[in-house]
Amino acid sequence: MLLNELIDYNATLLQTGLFKDYCPNGVQVEGCAEVRRIAAGVSASQYVLDAAIAWGADAILVHHGYFWRNEDAALSGIKKRRIAKLLINDVSLLAYHLPLDAHPELGNNAQLGKLLGLVEHGRFGEQNIACFGSLEHPRTLAQFSQQIAHGLQRTPQVIGDGAKTIRKVAWCSGGAQSYFEAAIAQGADAYITGEISEQNFHFAQESGVAFIAAGHHATERHGIQALGEHLSARFGLEYRFFDQANPV
């Protein structure tokens, strides 16, 4: 398919125009006009670029791209090497940040909820990207933590009483620890996100609501895969996901 058709389809699918974001969504680096092979990765690291280009990708889809707000605009150092790799090989970089977090089916939060057996009841937080709902089968915090570790292949950091029964859960992938108070206000027994800040410990202790830091990368691996698989099935594109192990 044509690159412009892919860009337009994704913009409609993910409703990118509705979001106020910290980076441009859509094409960040323009490559060849025709796309046969698409690759995907969580972040546009040098590792992902090198692996995708070696495979023969025409376009690379990521959740974390470039040109973040307040970022130095100079194309130097690491940024220069990454963008040069794309330009020399005529490969496009397409990045989708908040729109990919929020999508009701393909999004990071929808996919995370599905993976962990969570039933979504509604949304909250900035531009309604965070979710609240319930466990299909209530369990103790210790049991739920083991389930998360198994599903994400990463041991989460858990603040709370392991014997507490978890029924209501709020969650938001990535670095959404600032939503913890809002999750408490939703009546959650536990809140899942990717990272934890110092003050989250105290709010967990004083509220009795468990805080689960399951990894920024680990909680955002599934939306970009769902998008790549969707595009491959719909348009007959070859597709491959390239993952770089990340402990954060």
Sequence and secondary structure as in RCSB ss.txt:
>XXXX:A:sequence
MLLNELIDYNATLLQTGLFKDYCPNGVQVEGCAEVRRIAAGVSASQYVLDAAIAWGADAILVHHGYFWRNEDAAL
SGIKKRRIAKLLINDVSLLAYHLPLDAHPELGNNAQLGKLLGLVEHGRFGEQNIACFGSLEHPRTLAQFSQQIAH
GLQRTPQVIGDGAKTIRKVAWCSGGAQSYFEAAIAQGADAYITGEISEQNFHFAQESGVAFIAAGHHATERHGIQ
ALGEHLSARFGLEYRFFDQANPV
>XXXX:A:secstr
 BHHHHHHHHHHHHTGGG   SS  EEEE   SB SEEEEEEE  HHHHHHHHHHT SEEEEEE S  TT     
 HHHHHHHHHHHHHT EEEE SHHHHH TTTSHHHHHHHHTTEEEEEEESGGG EEEEEEEEEEEHHHHHHHHHH
HHTS  EEES TTSEEEEEEE  SS GGGHHHHHHTT SEEEES   HHHHHHHHHH  EEEE  HHHHTSHHHH
HHHHHHHHHHT EEEE       
